[in-house]
Amino acid sequence: MLSQDGWHKKFLEKSITNALNFFKEAVFSEEIARKKGFLQLRDPRLKMIIFLALILTICFVRNISHLIILYITGIILAAASGINILFFIKRVWFFIPLFTLFIAIPAVFTQNIQAAIIFVLRVATCVSFAVLMTISTRHGELFKSLKSLGVPNIFIQILDMTYRYIFFFVKVFEETHLGLKSRLIKNFEKKAAWRWISSRIGHLFKRSMKMSEEVYMAMVARGYTGEFKKHGG
Amino acid sequence: MHIPDGYLSPQTGGFFYLVMAPLWIAASKIVKRNLKARQVPYLAFGASFVFVVMMFNIPIPGGSTGHAVGGTLVAILLGPWAAMIMITVALVVQALLFGDGGITAIGANCFNMAFILPFAGYYIYKFISMNSAKDSFRRALAAGIGAYFGLNTAALSTGIQFGIQPLLHHTSDGKALYCPYGLNIALPAMLLEHMLLFGWLEAIITFLVIRYLQKDDPGLIL
């Protein structure tokens, strides 16, 4: 089960980093959403509709200077909302996968530079506004705003509950990996790693189904009939 | 493969929202009929599970790591319609809160990963496993093969979505407006890495998870 070469443990480190980044990201976004900046104070429903319309419009823009103006507008909005500009720019370009560059670079040689610039700039501007919308709105408000776009109530309830329990499962995920890491004296062989990961996925599945039943029972015990009632608006 | 905003034309994005709408409606009706009031916690926990499955880093040959999608696995365990809603919810959370995948591309991403993937994987699994015993090797193998083809069908569909962009949308002098590569580049680019690498990873993990559950709790396998 154990082997000498060094890289089979890397997946453990990477998974643990994944989990920690998830928490960091979530806490950081929530912190920004709680600030009292320009975007945070707008009505979330209105904000969502305007931003979605903007993103859609950006997808149609074919003019470089228009795209640059829109991109800069995004940065100004970030600054007005108390978001660190460097962080914002970094985050946007981090989201733009390297893939985009792979697509764009050959296009520079084969087609023309202009088309490549428009493509990358459009993706960057779209991502900027998507990031602005999500980090300036608290997740509960974001989900509720979907209602004004005609998303059914039941879907929003599922989204809300999913978001809450993802934290629980990521915590379990992190502890599982940390537990193995702390007990590991040598490296894993690839096949053993696959078997271990699969058993953890299987176990997580059983656990999530068991918990779903328990949570359902707890909801029923509190009077849940399948309908969510709103309290106090 | 989560398609970001700006890769597909808004028309293509809108088209796949329209394609997904009746499928989402059908899925929610079927799930509601089977689960009644239980549906909200059941689907939410399933979606959380899907979300976390994608976080597992898995060693791949060559010293790097990849991750599985788990779409076929969920379809085998919980049925393709429930899987469709769970994967959709996981994709919406990823797109809205973690910037993974574009907002205008949610319809297209769901078409590939929440519809094509679980349905293709599930029916291939059903076809190969036939009436074999719940704890048979054949059933686990069928799950692996289903997962391999499920993921590759989804990659094919993504490749087609990319590849038709230059045909559909270009300026009058023929310059592409969105994804600049035609089918001749987009299809092999998407398919090769999935057929040679990620498809196998998905197959192995799905096979091993089913093997694990067969020993542990065969009642869970549909």
Boltz contact constraints between the chains, C-beta under 6 A:
constraints:
  - contact:
      token1: [A, 7]
      token2: [B, 63]
      max_distance: 6.0
  - contact:
      token1: [A, 8]
      token2: [B, 59]
      max_distance: 6.0
  - contact:
      token1: [A, 11]
      token2: [B, 57]
      max_distance: 6.0
  - contact:
      token1: [A, 11]
      token2: [B, 59]
      max_distance: 6.0
  - contact:
      token1: [A, 11]
      token2: [B, 65]
      max_distance: 6.0
  - contact:
      token1: [A, 14]
      token2: [B, 57]
      max_distance: 6.0
  - contact:
      token1: [A, 14]
      token2: [B, 65]
      max_distance: 6.0
  - contact:
      token1: [A, 15]
      token2: [B, 57]
      max_distance: 6.0
  - contact:
      token1: [A, 18]
      token2: [B, 55]
      max_distance: 6.0
  - contact:
      token1: [A, 56]
      token2: [B, 10]
      max_distance: 6.0
  - contact:
      token1: [A, 59]
      token2: [B, 10]
      max_distance: 6.0
  - contact:
      token1: [A, 95]
      token2: [B, 99]
      max_distance: 6.0
  - contact:
      token1: [A, 107]
      token2: [B, 180]
      max_distance: 6.0
  - contact:
      token1: [A, 115]
      token2: [B, 175]
      max_distance: 6.0
  - contact:
      token1: [A, 122]
      token2: [B, 6]
      max_distance: 6.0
  - contact:
      token1: [A, 123]
      token2: [B, 6]
      max_distance: 6.0
  - contact:
      token1: [A, 126]
      token2: [B, 5]
      max_distance: 6.0
  - contact:
      token1: [A, 126]
      token2: [B, 6]
      max_distance: 6.0
  - contact:
      token1: [A, 130]
      token2: [B, 103]
      max_distance: 6.0
  - contact:
      token1: [A, 131]
      token2: [B, 99]
      max_distance: 6.0
  - contact:
      token1: [A, 134]
      token2: [B, 96]
      max_distance: 6.0
  - contact:
      token1: [A, 134]
      token2: [B, 97]
      max_distance: 6.0
  - contact:
      token1: [A, 157]
      token2: [B, 40]
      max_distance: 6.0
  - contact:
      token1: [A, 158]
      token2: [B, 40]
      max_distance: 6.0
  - contact:
      token1: [A, 158]
      token2: [B, 43]
      max_distance: 6.0
  - contact:
      token1: [A, 158]
      token2: [B, 44]
      max_distance: 6.0
  - contact:
      token1: [A, 158]
      token2: [B, 89]
      max_distance: 6.0
  - contact:
      token1: [A, 159]
      token2: [B, 89]
      max_distance: 6.0
  - contact:
      token1: [A, 161]
      token2: [B, 44]
      max_distance: 6.0
  - contact:
      token1: [A, 162]
      token2: [B, 44]
      max_distance: 6.0
  - contact:
      token1: [A, 162]
      token2: [B, 47]
      max_distance: 6.0
  - contact:
      token1: [A, 162]
      token2: [B, 48]
      max_distance: 6.0
  - contact:
      token1: [A, 162]
      token2: [B, 89]
      max_distance: 6.0
  - contact:
      token1: [A, 163]
      token2: [B, 93]
      max_distance: 6.0
  - contact:
      token1: [A, 165]
      token2: [B, 48]
      max_distance: 6.0
  - contact:
      token1: [A, 166]
      token2: [B, 48]
      max_distance: 6.0
  - contact:
      token1: [A, 166]
      token2: [B, 51]
      max_distance: 6.0
  - contact:
      token1: [A, 169]
      token2: [B, 48]
      max_distance: 6.0
  - contact:
      token1: [A, 169]
      token2: [B, 52]
      max_distance: 6.0
  - contact:
      token1: [A, 173]
      token2: [B, 52]
      max_distance: 6.0
  - contact:
      token1: [A, 190]
      token2: [B, 59]
      max_distance: 6.0
  - contact:
      token1: [A, 193]
      token2: [B, 59]
      max_distance: 6.0
  - contact:
      token1: [A, 194]
      token2: [B, 204]
      max_distance: 6.0
  - contact:
      token1: [A, 195]
      token2: [B, 208]
      max_distance: 6.0
  - contact:
      token1: [A, 197]
      token2: [B, 56]
      max_distance: 6.0
  - contact:
      token1: [A, 197]
      token2: [B, 58]
      max_distance: 6.0
  - contact:
      token1: [A, 198]
      token2: [B, 205]
      max_distance: 6.0
  - contact:
      token1: [A, 198]
      token2: [B, 208]
      max_distance: 6.0
  - contact:
      token1: [A, 198]
      token2: [B, 209]
      max_distance: 6.0
  - contact:
      token1: [A, 198]
      token2: [B, 212]
      max_distance: 6.0
  - contact:
      token1: [A, 199]
      token2: [B, 212]
      max_distance: 6.0
  - contact:
      token1: [A, 201]
      token2: [B, 53]
      max_distance: 6.0
  - contact:
      token1: [A, 201]
      token2: [B, 209]
      max_distance: 6.0
  - contact:
      token1: [A, 202]
      token2: [B, 209]
      max_distance: 6.0
  - contact:
      token1: [A, 202]
      token2: [B, 212]
      max_distance: 6.0
  - contact:
      token1: [A, 202]
      token2: [B, 213]
      max_distance: 6.0
  - contact:
      token1: [A, 205]
      token2: [B, 49]
      max_distance: 6.0
  - contact:
      token1: [A, 208]
      token2: [B, 45]
      max_distance: 6.0
  - contact:
      token1: [A, 208]
      token2: [B, 49]
      max_distance: 6.0
  - contact:
      token1: [A, 212]
      token2: [B, 41]
      max_distance: 6.0
  - contact:
      token1: [A, 212]
      token2: [B, 42]
      max_distance: 6.0
  - contact:
      token1: [A, 212]
      token2: [B, 45]
      max_distance: 6.0
  - contact:
      token1: [A, 215]
      token2: [B, 41]
      max_distance: 6.0
  - contact:
      token1: [A, 216]
      token2: [B, 38]
      max_distance: 6.0
  - contact:
      token1: [A, 216]
      token2: [B, 41]
      max_distance: 6.0
  - contact:
      token1: [A, 226]
      token2: [B, 37]
      max_distance: 6.0
